[in-house]
């Protein structure tokens, strides 16, 4: 087997192996010969599972489980070239590459737990780029508290026309969606993917975006569900995730349909202002006060132990004014206090389409493209607020 191909397969699988588990077999990667030209590598922690297939010249079939991290480190430091390995009678693997020889203890492959199989499940093929984008827009507000499994994950759903991801940690809630034009009948689905599964899916998508795919389907991911598991398929790699058997909170009831105030602000300056203000924000409350005046957005934070800071950002669309209840805010003043981490996270993750030609055409002389990457800040009262992407 080629060293680079072997290393690529191990890099995809060894991270899933659970070295801290009381089941020693879970810290291993399963090597299985398939036919005469394929080697399958599998790893699992009983909640996640990854299977990769690499080309190999098989002289005699078999299966063996080897310590994942040890094998990965050994192959990584081998010289380039062909790697030969064979199984001895004492359940040990002998590897050789050039003048280098290794002998590694192993375990019987029959002791390795079987991985879920999608069977005849119908896969929906979705664009890897916008899936990675949905994760980046929502992952920051996902809870990592395993004692609350209904929050410690991402709600991933599709209705035939849109695919969306929703996350919340009880304080913040993010919802991102995109129109789809995928293939397959499994376009209406809903699954609650645990946070570990989302992290592993993000690695898979980064691998695809890095140009490691092949053929016309290089930018698509197959998605399917079967037997309480989600399957994400890409060429010779398959990720399976055990879905959370919980009910995600009804997020539609949290997002207000009507707002009493709407303010439009440029995203870049708002993020920079929040970073400056956060230097003196209270570590416990992290409070930042926003004051809206005609043409001006003021940010202020006070910390008795550190000091106070204030910043005023001119409203980008001067002359239009803000609106409240359908009327322009010309002589009114609105004020609200937000958690600094909540607001900064929303602002940094909010995304606008980067159509440079369109932005430059609208910007005109002396106006930067960044001015058109805007956020729409809305709130009903002093307890509910949300940021909405404002396209250019």
Secondary structure, 3 states (H helix, E strand, C coil): CEHHHHHHHHHHHCCCCCCCCCCHHHHEEEEEEECCCEEEEEEECCCEEEEEEEECCCCCCCEEEEEHHHHHHHHHCCCCCECEEEECCCCEEEEEECCEEEEEEEEEHHHCCCCCCCCCCCCEEEEHHHHHHHHHHHHHHCCCCCCCCCCCEEEEEEECCEEEEEEECCCCEEEEEEECCCECCCCEEEEEEEHHHHHHHHHHHHHHHHHHCCCCCCCEEEEEEECCEEEEEECCEEEEEECCCCCCCCHHHCCCCCCCEEEEEEHHHHHHHHHHHHHHCCCCCCEEEEEEECCEEEEEEEECCCEEEEEEEECCCCCCCEEECCEEECCCCEEEEEEHHHHHHHHHHCCCCCCHHHHHHHHCCCCCHHHHCEEEEEECCCCCEEEEEECC
